[in-house]
Amino acid sequence: MFRRVSAFLAIDANNPELIQAQLAAFTKQVPLLYFTLMTNTIALSLTHYDSAPLMLSTYLPCILYAGCVARIWFWWRTRNRAVGHEKAVRQLQGTIYLAGILGLCFTLWALALFPYGGAYAKGHVAFYMANTVIGCIFCLMHVRAAALMVTGAVLVPFTVFFASTGNVVFVAIAFNMVLVVGAMIYILLTHYRDFVDLIESQKALIAKQRETQSLSDENRRLANIDSLTELPNRRSFQFELESRLAVAVRENRSLAVGIIDLDGFKPVNDAFGHAVGDRLLVEAARRLMRFSDRQIFAARLGGDEFGLIVEADLGESALSKVGEAICTELEKPYNLLGITAKVSGSLGFAQFPTAGDNAAHLFEQADFALYYAKQHARGGTVVFSQEHEREIMRQSRIDQALKSADLERELHMMFQPFIDTDTQQVLGFEALARWDNAALGRISPDVFIRSAERCGMMGQMTAILFAKALDAANQWPKGTRLSFNLSARDIVSISTLETLLGILDESGFNPTDLDFEVTETSVMTNFDVACGNLNLLIQRGIGIALDDFGTGHSSLGYVHRLPLRKIKIDRSFIVDIGADGLSQNIVKTIVDLCRNIGCVCVVEGMETVEQVAILRRLGCSIMQGFYFGRPMLVEQTLDLFDSKTAIAG
């Protein structure tokens, strides 16, 4: 029983939210509590000033006033201070004990005044005690234990004292007091329970809000973080770029945007599976994070592409050194699930303010610098410069000229023969596209083909060139082969291939005398789609030739999966073949490979009699190059034929 009463009167120290709420509510009620107590005490002192001794009417009340003022000053001084949980518990527990002590002191003082004065003075004592206890209960409703302590300290002596007077009026007052205080206690308990429930509801609401906020923060984090590498993602990169660029503009500081592309990632991913590819991306991201202490913000933009924001004030040379350090780090071997993979990273930088003054422009220039790096400095760093700006303007002029060109009139074909060196016979010709524009002159095929791909005109251009090539091929003796190059866009476009097959049907040219040449790089862009489309061509009797063999990333890993009739060894292996034993070994390996898989082997780039002799010694017989003939017009091709020419290759 005693434990239950003690627990009922104790502070719930295990409920920090309730403790803080009680302390806050009580702090607001303290002035009213002591104001009521002091006002009532002063009034009772005055009514007994002439009848009671000074000790009771003046000195003792002054001591009680001083205690009240001290408590008011304490609460007033600490009203705006943040109070820790332990201290709040001590303050409230002290308030409970002090409430009981003060209640008892004021009660004993009031009862000590009762013998003095007349009936009205005695009635004032009863009124004072009843009024005071009710006021205190109201002011202490948020601290149940303190209110009950005051009630006990006042009501018990009050009831016992007045019930023992024998005066019917005072006995009735005592009885009345018990009833009223009982009702007050019931109201107190109900209010306190509702108060506790309210705090619990607030706790639950706050917990729910925290949970919601936590989920919101997590969703925001996930929306801005790449889930695989845990680097910031493209959205986050764009936000950071715009934010940091705004600061750079405001503070007149430099800033650089970089874009990295992993060279050779796709072949690794395709050859060893996505698990290895994902590990490689995670490791690449980890290596990029090593540079974060150099004022570099790194993000994954998607696929094997990463973005950088460099806030250090660096010149072009220093920025290039940072880029080379990053590329060197990315080029180190990757040990992944028992596999050692080798890739490199090409990096393009664009600096503010020299390369652009807004985020979109800087990103475009960095992307162009990356493209330039992949074309001319693969695995290295290129910083966007005025030279690149001029190149962009030149490309723009070419794009505009291409869009307005009369392609039927301006495009034409040249033909380069490939020869069987055993018989010295012309086996066929490779069709080479040429574009002569009235305003720009002759444009290199590499340039205008990329332009056609940018402008979405590749399919239209390929169809025009193919028709012209077939017109020329129909003038050659039967059995002369035609090799025609397909771009990366052509290979994956089923509509383009269907258009080409329609043109072939209309031309009457024998499909079995036709080879479509594709590069390994173009096939790797989308291998599955490309392989499926090439098989459709095979079904029509058309041959597939793999051009520039040996310059891709995984030639031997994919060559057996392609439906090939012919493999062409890239001229880069031929240039110094007389002095380069390694090139000879590579060529010999490719020749043996072709023989083993039943492919025709063609060697490109033959320019000297020495090269021809070496290649024949290595087992090559079908060759192409300036030594045998430069690209020529269709009229010139006819002069190469004699009565023994044009046999099937």
C-alpha positions as CSV (number, residue, x, y, z in Angstrom):
1,M,0.0,0.0,0.0
2,F,2.8,2.3,1.0
3,R,4.6,1.6,-2.3
4,R,1.5,2.3,-4.3
5,V,1.0,5.6,-2.5
6,S,4.6,6.5,-2.9
7,A,4.5,5.7,-6.7
8,F,1.3,7.7,-6.9
9,L,3.0,10.8,-5.4
10,A,6.3,10.3,-7.3
11,I,7.5,11.9,-10.5
12,D,7.6,9.6,-13.6
13,A,11.3,10.0,-14.2
14,N,11.1,7.4,-17.1
15,N,9.0,9.8,-19.2
16,P,11.2,12.7,-20.2
17,E,8.6,14.3,-22.4
18,L,6.0,14.3,-19.6
19,I,8.6,15.8,-17.2
20,Q,9.4,18.6,-19.6
21,A,5.7,19.3,-20.2
22,Q,5.0,19.4,-16.4
23,L,7.9,21.7,-15.8
24,A,6.8,24.0,-18.6
25,A,3.2,24.1,-17.4
26,F,4.2,24.6,-13.7
27,T,6.6,27.4,-14.6
28,K,3.7,29.3,-16.1
29,Q,1.5,28.8,-13.1
30,V,4.1,29.7,-10.4
31,P,3.4,33.4,-10.4
32,L,-0.3,32.9,-10.0
33,L,0.2,30.2,-7.3
34,Y,2.3,32.4,-5.1
35,F,0.3,35.6,-5.9
36,T,-2.9,33.9,-4.7
37,L,-1.1,32.5,-1.6
38,M,0.5,35.8,-0.6
39,T,-2.7,37.8,-1.3
40,N,-4.8,35.6,0.9
41,T,-2.1,35.5,3.6
42,I,-1.9,39.3,3.7
43,A,-5.7,39.6,4.0
44,L,-5.8,37.1,6.9
45,S,-2.8,38.9,8.6
46,L,-4.6,42.2,8.4
47,T,-7.9,40.9,9.9
48,H,-6.0,39.5,12.9
49,Y,-3.5,42.4,13.3
50,D,-5.3,43.9,16.3
51,S,-6.3,40.7,18.0
52,A,-3.4,38.3,17.5
53,P,0.2,38.6,18.8
54,L,2.7,40.3,16.5
55,M,4.5,37.0,16.2
56,L,1.5,35.5,14.5
57,S,0.0,38.5,12.7
58,T,3.3,40.0,11.4
59,Y,6.6,38.2,12.0
60,L,5.6,34.6,10.9
61,P,3.7,35.8,7.8
62,C,6.8,37.9,6.8
63,I,8.9,34.8,7.0
64,L,6.4,33.0,4.8
65,Y,6.3,35.9,2.4
66,A,10.1,35.8,2.1
67,G,9.9,32.1,1.2
68,C,7.3,32.8,-1.5
69,V,9.3,35.7,-2.9
70,A,12.4,33.5,-3.0
71,R,10.5,30.8,-4.9
72,I,9.1,33.3,-7.3
73,W,12.5,34.7,-8.0
74,F,14.0,31.2,-8.5
75,W,11.3,30.3,-11.1
76,W,11.4,33.7,-12.8
77,R,15.2,33.5,-13.2
78,T,15.1,30.0,-14.7
79,R,11.9,30.4,-16.8
80,N,13.7,30.6,-20.2
81,R,16.6,28.2,-19.5
82,A,16.8,24.8,-21.1
83,V,16.7,22.2,-18.3
84,G,18.1,18.7,-18.7
85,H,16.1,15.7,-17.8
86,E,17.9,14.9,-14.6
87,K,17.7,18.5,-13.3
88,A,14.0,18.8,-14.3
89,V,13.2,15.6,-12.3
90,R,15.0,17.1,-9.3
91,Q,13.2,20.4,-9.6
92,L,9.8,18.7,-9.8
93,Q,10.6,16.3,-7.0
94,G,11.7,19.2,-4.8
95,T,8.5,21.1,-5.7
96,I,6.5,18.1,-4.4
97,Y,8.3,18.1,-1.1
98,L,8.3,21.9,-0.8
99,A,4.5,22.0,-1.6
100,G,3.8,19.7,1.3
101,I,6.1,21.7,3.7
102,L,4.7,25.1,2.7
103,G,1.1,23.8,2.8
104,L,1.6,22.5,6.3
105,C,3.4,25.7,7.4
106,F,0.6,27.9,6.1
107,T,-2.0,25.6,7.6
108,L,-0.5,25.5,11.0
109,W,-0.1,29.3,11.0
110,A,-3.7,29.8,10.0
111,L,-5.0,27.4,12.7
112,A,-2.8,29.2,15.2
113,L,-4.7,32.5,14.5
114,F,-8.1,30.8,15.0
115,P,-8.4,31.4,18.8
116,Y,-7.9,35.2,18.2
117,G,-10.7,37.5,17.1
118,G,-14.4,37.2,16.9
119,A,-16.7,34.9,14.9
120,Y,-16.0,36.7,11.6
121,A,-12.2,36.4,12.2
122,K,-12.6,32.7,12.9
123,G,-14.8,32.3,9.7
124,H,-12.0,34.1,7.8
125,V,-9.6,31.5,8.9
126,A,-11.8,28.7,7.5
127,F,-12.4,30.7,4.3
128,Y,-8.7,31.4,3.9
129,M,-7.8,27.7,4.2
130,A,-10.6,26.5,1.8
131,N,-9.9,29.2,-0.7
132,T,-6.1,28.6,-0.6
133,V,-6.2,24.9,-1.0
134,I,-8.6,25.1,-4.0
135,G,-6.4,27.8,-5.6
136,C,-3.3,25.7,-5.1
137,I,-5.0,22.6,-6.5
138,F,-5.9,24.5,-9.7
139,C,-2.3,25.9,-10.0
140,L,-0.7,22.5,-9.5
141,M,-3.0,20.4,-11.7
142,H,-0.2,19.5,-14.1
143,V,1.9,18.2,-11.2
144,R,-0.4,15.7,-9.6
145,A,1.9,14.7,-6.8
146,A,2.4,18.3,-5.7
147,A,-1.3,19.0,-5.8
148,L,-2.1,15.9,-3.7
149,M,0.7,16.8,-1.3
150,V,-0.8,20.3,-0.7
151,T,-4.3,18.8,-0.4
152,G,-3.1,16.3,2.2
153,A,-1.1,19.0,4.1
154,V,-4.1,21.3,4.3
155,L,-7.3,19.2,4.2
156,V,-6.3,16.7,6.9
157,P,-5.4,19.3,9.6
158,F,-8.3,21.5,8.5
159,T,-10.9,18.7,8.7
160,V,-9.7,17.4,12.0
161,F,-9.4,20.8,13.6
162,F,-12.8,22.2,12.6
163,A,-14.6,18.9,13.1
164,S,-13.3,18.9,16.7
165,T,-14.5,22.4,17.6
166,G,-18.0,21.1,18.4
167,N,-19.4,24.1,16.5
168,V,-22.1,23.0,14.1
169,V,-21.1,25.6,11.6
170,F,-17.5,24.7,11.6
171,V,-18.2,21.0,11.5
172,A,-20.5,21.6,8.5
173,I,-17.7,23.7,6.9
174,A,-15.2,20.8,7.4
175,F,-17.7,18.3,5.9
176,N,-18.3,20.7,3.0
177,M,-14.6,21.2,2.6
178,V,-14.1,17.4,2.3
179,L,-16.8,17.1,-0.4
180,V,-15.5,20.1,-2.4
181,V,-11.9,19.0,-2.2
182,G,-12.9,15.4,-3.1
183,A,-14.6,16.8,-6.3
184,M,-11.5,18.9,-7.0
185,I,-9.3,15.8,-6.6
186,Y,-11.5,13.9,-9.0
187,I,-11.2,16.8,-11.5
188,L,-7.5,16.9,-10.8
189,L,-7.0,13.2,-11.6
190,T,-9.1,13.4,-14.7
191,H,-7.3,16.4,-16.0
192,Y,-3.9,14.9,-15.2
193,R,-4.8,11.7,-17.0
194,D,-5.9,13.7,-20.0
195,F,-2.7,15.8,-19.7
196,V,-0.6,12.6,-19.7
197,D,-2.6,11.2,-22.6
198,L,-2.1,14.4,-24.5
199,I,1.7,14.2,-24.0
200,E,1.7,10.6,-25.1
201,S,-0.3,11.6,-28.2
202,Q,2.2,14.3,-28.9
203,K,5.1,11.8,-28.3
204,A,3.5,9.4,-30.8
205,L,2.9,12.3,-33.3
206,I,6.5,13.5,-32.9
207,A,7.7,9.9,-33.3
208,K,5.6,9.5,-36.4
209,Q,6.8,12.9,-37.8
210,R,10.4,11.8,-37.1
211,E,9.8,8.5,-38.9
212,T,8.2,10.4,-41.8
213,Q,11.1,12.8,-41.8
214,S,13.5,10.0,-41.7
215,L,11.8,8.3,-44.6
216,S,11.7,11.6,-46.5
217,D,15.4,12.1,-45.8
218,E,16.2,8.6,-46.9
219,N,14.1,9.0,-50.1
220,R,15.8,12.3,-50.7
221,R,19.2,10.6,-50.2
222,L,18.2,7.7,-52.5
223,A,17.0,10.2,-55.1
224,N,20.4,11.8,-55.1
225,I,22.7,8.9,-54.6
226,D,23.6,6.2,-57.0
227,S,22.6,2.9,-55.3
228,L,25.4,0.9,-56.8
229,T,28.5,3.1,-56.2
230,E,27.0,5.3,-53.5
231,L,28.3,8.3,-55.3
232,P,26.0,11.3,-55.9
233,N,23.9,10.6,-59.1
234,R,23.2,12.7,-62.1
235,R,20.4,14.7,-60.4
236,S,22.7,15.6,-57.5
237,F,25.5,16.4,-59.9
238,Q,23.4,18.9,-61.9
239,F,22.2,20.5,-58.6
240,E,25.7,20.8,-57.3
241,L,27.0,22.2,-60.5
242,E,24.4,24.9,-60.7
243,S,24.9,25.7,-57.0
244,R,28.7,25.8,-57.1
245,L,28.7,27.7,-60.3
246,A,26.5,30.4,-58.8
247,V,29.0,30.8,-56.0
248,A,31.9,30.9,-58.5
249,V,30.2,33.7,-60.4
250,R,29.4,35.6,-57.3
251,E,32.9,35.3,-55.9
252,N,34.7,35.5,-59.2
253,R,36.4,32.2,-58.8
254,S,37.2,29.5,-61.4
255,L,35.6,26.1,-61.6
256,A,36.0,23.1,-63.9
257,V,33.5,20.5,-65.0
258,G,34.8,17.0,-66.0
259,I,33.2,14.0,-67.6
260,I,34.9,10.6,-67.5
261,D,34.0,7.6,-69.6
262,L,35.5,4.2,-68.9
263,D,37.1,2.8,-72.1
264,G,36.7,-0.9,-72.4
265,F,34.0,-1.3,-69.7
266,K,31.3,-2.7,-72.0
267,P,33.4,-5.6,-73.3
268,V,34.3,-6.5,-69.7
269,N,30.7,-6.3,-68.6
270,D,29.6,-8.4,-71.6
271,A,32.4,-11.0,-71.4
272,F,32.4,-11.6,-67.6
273,G,28.8,-10.6,-66.6
274,H,27.1,-7.8,-64.8
275,A,28.4,-8.9,-61.4
276,V,32.0,-8.2,-62.5
277,G,30.9,-5.0,-64.3
278,D,29.2,-3.7,-61.2
279,R,32.3,-4.5,-59.1
280,L,34.4,-2.6,-61.6
281,L,32.1,0.4,-61.4
282,V,32.2,0.3,-57.6
283,E,36.0,0.1,-57.6
284,A,36.2,3.0,-60.1
285,A,34.0,5.1,-57.9
286,R,36.1,4.3,-54.9
287,R,39.2,5.4,-56.8
288,L,37.6,8.7,-57.7
289,M,36.7,9.3,-54.1
290,R,40.4,9.4,-53.3
291,F,40.5,12.7,-55.0
292,S,37.6,14.3,-53.0
293,D,40.1,16.0,-50.6
294,R,41.4,18.0,-53.5
295,Q,38.2,20.1,-53.8
296,I,36.8,17.6,-56.3
297,F,33.1,16.5,-56.3
298,A,32.6,13.2,-58.0
299,A,29.3,11.7,-59.2
300,R,28.1,8.8,-61.4
301,L,26.1,10.2,-64.3
302,G,25.0,6.8,-65.5
303,G,26.4,3.6,-67.1
304,D,30.2,3.9,-67.1
305,E,30.2,7.7,-67.1
306,F,31.2,9.8,-64.2
307,G,31.1,13.6,-63.6
308,L,33.6,15.8,-61.7
309,I,33.4,19.4,-60.3
310,V,36.8,20.8,-59.5
311,E,36.6,24.0,-57.4
312,A,40.4,24.5,-57.0
313,D,41.7,27.5,-58.8
314,L,43.8,25.7,-61.5
315,G,45.2,26.7,-64.8
316,E,44.8,24.5,-67.9
317,S,48.2,22.8,-67.3
318,A,47.5,22.1,-63.6
319,L,44.0,20.9,-64.4
320,S,45.5,18.5,-67.0
321,K,47.8,17.1,-64.4
322,V,44.9,16.5,-62.0
323,G,43.1,14.7,-64.9
324,E,46.1,12.6,-65.8
325,A,46.4,11.6,-62.1
326,I,42.8,10.5,-62.2
327,C,43.2,8.6,-65.5
328,T,46.3,6.9,-64.2
329,E,44.4,5.7,-61.1
330,L,41.6,4.4,-63.2
331,E,43.9,2.6,-65.6
332,K,45.4,0.4,-62.8
333,P,44.2,-3.3,-63.1
334,Y,41.0,-4.3,-61.4
335,N,41.0,-7.5,-59.4
336,L,37.4,-8.6,-59.4
337,L,36.0,-12.0,-58.3
338,G,39.1,-13.8,-59.4
339,I,39.3,-11.9,-62.7
340,T,41.8,-9.2,-63.6
341,A,40.2,-6.5,-65.8
342,K,41.9,-3.7,-67.6
343,V,40.1,-0.5,-68.6
344,S,41.1,3.1,-68.9
345,G,39.3,6.4,-68.4
346,S,39.1,9.2,-71.0
347,L,38.4,12.6,-69.3
348,G,37.2,15.9,-70.8
349,F,37.3,19.1,-68.8
350,A,35.6,22.5,-69.4
351,Q,36.6,25.5,-67.3
352,F,34.5,28.5,-66.1
353,P,34.5,31.2,-67.4
354,T,36.7,30.4,-70.4
355,A,34.6,27.6,-71.8
356,G,31.1,28.8,-70.8
357,D,29.2,30.8,-68.3
358,N,26.3,28.5,-67.4
359,A,26.0,24.9,-66.3
360,A,24.4,23.5,-69.5
361,H,27.1,25.1,-71.7
362,L,30.0,23.9,-69.5
363,F,28.6,20.4,-69.5
364,E,28.3,20.4,-73.3
365,Q,31.8,21.6,-73.7
366,A,33.2,19.0,-71.2
367,D,31.3,16.4,-73.2
368,F,32.9,17.6,-76.4
369,A,36.3,17.5,-74.7
370,L,35.6,13.9,-73.6
371,Y,34.6,13.0,-77.2
372,Y,37.8,14.6,-78.5
373,A,39.8,12.6,-75.8
374,K,38.2,9.3,-76.9
375,Q,39.0,10.1,-80.5
376,H,42.5,11.5,-80.2
377,A,43.8,10.8,-76.6
378,R,42.0,7.7,-75.5
379,G,42.7,7.0,-71.8
380,G,43.9,10.6,-71.3
381,T,42.7,14.1,-70.5
382,V,41.6,16.9,-72.7
383,V,40.8,20.4,-71.5
384,F,38.4,22.3,-73.7
385,S,40.1,25.1,-75.6
386,Q,39.6,27.6,-78.3
387,E,40.7,25.0,-80.8
388,H,37.8,22.8,-79.7
389,E,35.5,25.8,-79.9
390,R,36.5,26.3,-83.5
391,E,36.1,22.5,-84.1
392,I,32.5,22.8,-82.8
393,M,31.8,25.7,-85.1
394,R,33.2,23.7,-88.0
395,Q,31.1,20.7,-87.1
396,S,28.1,23.0,-86.9
397,R,28.8,24.4,-90.4
398,I,29.1,20.8,-91.7
399,D,25.8,19.8,-90.0
400,Q,24.0,22.8,-91.5
401,A,25.5,22.1,-94.9
402,L,24.6,18.4,-94.7
403,K,21.0,19.3,-93.8
404,S,20.6,21.5,-96.8
405,A,22.7,19.5,-99.3
406,D,21.4,17.8,-102.4
407,L,22.8,14.4,-101.4
408,E,21.8,12.6,-104.6
409,R,24.0,15.1,-106.5
410,E,26.8,15.8,-104.0
411,L,27.5,12.2,-102.8
412,H,29.4,9.8,-104.9
413,M,31.4,6.6,-104.6
414,M,35.1,5.7,-105.0
415,F,36.3,2.1,-105.2
416,Q,39.5,0.5,-104.0
417,P,40.3,-3.0,-105.2
418,F,41.4,-6.0,-103.2
419,I,43.6,-8.4,-105.0
420,D,44.4,-12.1,-104.8
421,T,48.2,-11.9,-104.8
422,D,48.4,-15.6,-105.8
423,T,46.7,-15.0,-109.2
424,Q,47.1,-11.1,-109.4
425,Q,43.4,-11.0,-110.1
426,V,40.9,-8.3,-108.9
427,L,38.4,-10.1,-106.6
428,G,36.3,-7.0,-105.9
429,F,36.2,-3.4,-104.6
430,E,35.5,-1.7,-101.4
431,A,33.0,1.2,-101.9
432,L,34.2,4.4,-100.3
433,A,31.8,7.4,-99.7
434,R,32.8,10.9,-100.8
435,W,31.0,14.2,-100.3
436,D,31.8,17.3,-102.3
437,N,30.0,20.4,-101.1
438,A,29.9,23.6,-103.1
439,A,30.5,25.8,-100.0
440,L,32.8,23.6,-97.9
441,G,34.6,21.5,-100.6
442,R,35.5,17.9,-100.0
443,I,34.6,16.7,-96.5
444,S,36.4,13.7,-95.0
445,P,34.2,10.6,-94.6
446,D,35.0,10.3,-90.9
447,V,33.7,13.9,-90.5
448,F,30.5,13.8,-92.5
449,I,29.5,10.3,-91.3
450,R,29.7,11.5,-87.7
451,S,27.7,14.6,-88.8
452,A,25.1,12.4,-90.4
453,E,24.8,10.4,-87.2
454,R,24.4,13.6,-85.1
455,C,21.7,15.0,-87.5
456,G,19.8,11.7,-87.7
457,M,20.5,11.4,-91.5
458,M,22.7,8.3,-91.5
459,G,20.0,6.0,-92.8
460,Q,19.1,8.4,-95.6
461,M,22.8,8.8,-96.6
462,T,23.5,5.1,-96.4
463,A,20.6,4.3,-98.8
464,I,21.8,6.9,-101.4
465,L,25.4,5.6,-101.2
466,F,24.3,2.0,-101.4
467,A,22.2,2.6,-104.5
468,K,25.1,4.4,-106.2
469,A,27.5,1.5,-105.2
470,L,25.1,-1.1,-106.7
471,D,24.8,0.9,-109.9
472,A,28.6,0.8,-110.3
473,A,28.9,-2.8,-109.3
474,N,26.4,-3.9,-112.0
475,Q,28.9,-2.6,-114.6
476,W,31.5,-5.1,-113.4
477,P,32.0,-8.7,-114.6
478,K,29.8,-11.3,-112.9
479,G,31.3,-12.6,-109.7
480,T,33.1,-9.3,-108.8
481,R,32.6,-8.7,-105.1
482,L,31.3,-5.4,-103.6
483,S,32.2,-4.4,-100.1
484,F,30.0,-1.7,-98.5
485,N,30.5,-0.2,-95.1
486,L,27.8,0.1,-92.5
487,S,27.9,2.5,-89.6
488,A,27.1,1.7,-86.0
489,R,23.6,3.4,-86.5
490,D,22.9,1.3,-89.6
491,I,23.7,-2.0,-87.9
492,V,21.2,-1.6,-85.1
493,S,18.5,0.0,-87.3
494,I,16.2,-2.7,-88.7
495,S,14.4,-0.1,-90.8
496,T,17.6,1.0,-92.5
497,L,18.6,-2.6,-93.2
498,E,15.2,-3.3,-94.7
499,T,15.6,-0.3,-96.9
500,L,19.0,-1.5,-98.1
501,L,17.6,-5.0,-98.8
502,G,14.8,-3.4,-100.9
503,I,17.4,-1.4,-102.9
504,L,19.4,-4.6,-103.4
505,D,16.4,-6.5,-104.7
506,E,15.6,-3.7,-107.2
507,S,19.2,-3.5,-108.4
508,G,19.3,-7.1,-109.5
509,F,22.8,-7.4,-107.9
510,N,23.6,-10.9,-106.7
511,P,23.5,-10.9,-102.8
512,T,26.1,-13.6,-102.6
513,D,28.6,-11.2,-104.2
514,L,28.0,-8.5,-101.6
515,D,29.8,-8.0,-98.3
516,F,28.7,-5.5,-95.7
517,E,31.7,-4.3,-93.7
518,V,31.3,-3.5,-90.0
519,T,33.8,-2.4,-87.4
520,E,34.1,-4.3,-84.1
521,T,33.5,-1.0,-82.2
522,S,30.3,-0.4,-84.0
523,V,29.1,-4.0,-83.3
524,M,30.0,-3.7,-79.6
525,T,27.7,-0.6,-79.2
526,N,24.7,-3.0,-79.0
527,F,26.0,-6.5,-79.6
528,D,22.8,-8.5,-79.2
529,V,20.8,-6.3,-81.6
530,A,23.6,-6.0,-84.0
531,C,24.3,-9.7,-84.1
532,G,20.6,-10.4,-84.7
533,N,20.4,-8.0,-87.6
534,L,23.6,-9.3,-89.2
535,N,22.1,-12.8,-89.1
536,L,19.1,-11.5,-91.1
537,L,21.6,-10.3,-93.8
538,I,23.4,-13.7,-93.7
539,Q,20.0,-15.4,-94.4
540,R,19.8,-13.4,-97.7
541,G,23.2,-14.7,-98.8
542,I,25.1,-11.5,-98.0
543,G,28.5,-11.8,-96.4
544,I,29.7,-10.0,-93.3
545,A,33.2,-8.6,-93.1
546,L,34.8,-7.4,-89.8
547,D,36.8,-4.3,-90.6
548,D,39.7,-2.8,-88.6
549,F,40.2,-6.1,-86.8
550,G,42.5,-6.0,-83.8
551,T,41.7,-2.4,-82.8
552,G,38.7,-3.2,-80.7
553,H,38.5,-4.2,-77.0
554,S,37.7,-7.9,-77.2
555,S,38.2,-9.2,-80.7
556,L,38.9,-12.8,-79.8
557,G,36.1,-12.8,-77.2
558,Y,33.4,-12.0,-79.8
559,V,34.6,-13.0,-83.2
560,H,33.3,-16.5,-82.8
561,R,29.8,-15.2,-82.1
562,L,29.6,-13.1,-85.2
563,P,28.4,-14.6,-88.5
564,L,31.5,-13.5,-90.4
565,R,32.6,-14.4,-94.0
566,K,35.7,-12.1,-94.0
567,I,38.1,-10.5,-91.5
568,K,40.2,-7.5,-92.5
569,I,43.4,-6.9,-90.6
570,D,43.8,-3.2,-89.7
571,R,46.6,-1.2,-91.4
572,S,48.0,-0.2,-88.1
573,F,49.7,-3.7,-87.9
574,I,51.2,-3.3,-91.4
575,V,52.9,0.2,-91.2
576,D,56.1,-1.1,-89.5
577,I,55.7,-4.8,-90.0
578,G,59.2,-5.1,-91.6
579,A,60.9,-4.0,-88.3
580,D,58.2,-5.0,-85.8
581,G,58.3,-8.7,-84.9
582,L,55.3,-8.3,-82.6
583,S,53.2,-7.1,-85.5
584,Q,54.2,-10.1,-87.5
585,N,53.3,-12.4,-84.7
586,I,49.9,-10.7,-84.3
587,V,49.2,-10.9,-88.0
588,K,50.2,-14.6,-88.1
589,T,47.9,-15.3,-85.2
590,I,45.0,-13.6,-87.0
591,V,45.7,-15.4,-90.3
592,D,45.6,-18.8,-88.4
593,L,42.4,-17.7,-86.6
594,C,40.7,-17.0,-90.0
595,R,41.9,-20.3,-91.4
596,N,40.6,-22.2,-88.3
597,I,37.1,-20.5,-88.3
598,G,36.8,-20.6,-92.1
599,C,37.0,-16.9,-92.8
600,V,38.7,-15.1,-95.7
601,C,41.5,-12.9,-94.4
602,V,42.1,-9.6,-96.1
603,V,45.0,-7.3,-95.2
604,E,44.6,-3.5,-95.5
605,G,47.1,-0.8,-95.9
606,M,49.6,-2.4,-98.3
607,E,51.9,0.3,-99.7
608,T,55.3,-1.3,-100.4
609,V,56.6,-4.4,-102.1
610,E,58.4,-5.4,-98.9
611,Q,55.0,-5.4,-97.0
612,V,53.5,-7.6,-99.7
613,A,56.4,-10.0,-99.5
614,I,56.3,-10.3,-95.7
615,L,52.5,-10.7,-95.6
616,R,52.6,-13.5,-98.3
617,R,55.3,-15.2,-96.2
618,L,52.9,-15.0,-93.2
619,G,50.2,-16.8,-95.2
620,C,48.2,-13.8,-96.4
621,S,47.1,-13.7,-100.1
622,I,44.2,-11.3,-100.4
623,M,45.4,-7.7,-99.9
624,Q,44.2,-4.1,-100.3
625,G,46.1,-0.8,-100.3
626,F,47.7,1.9,-102.3
627,Y,50.3,-0.5,-103.7
628,F,47.5,-2.2,-105.6
629,G,45.4,0.8,-106.3
630,R,44.1,4.0,-104.8
631,P,40.4,4.7,-104.5
632,M,39.1,5.3,-108.1
633,L,36.0,6.2,-110.0
634,V,33.8,3.5,-111.4
635,E,35.1,4.2,-115.0
636,Q,38.6,3.6,-113.7
637,T,37.6,0.2,-112.2
638,L,36.6,-1.1,-115.6
639,D,40.2,-0.6,-116.9
640,L,41.5,-3.1,-114.3
641,F,39.6,-6.0,-115.8
642,D,40.8,-8.2,-118.5
643,S,39.6,-11.5,-119.9
644,K,40.7,-13.3,-116.7
645,T,39.5,-10.9,-114.0
646,A,36.8,-11.1,-111.4
647,I,36.6,-14.5,-109.8
648,A,34.7,-15.1,-106.7
649,G,36.6,-14.5,-103.5
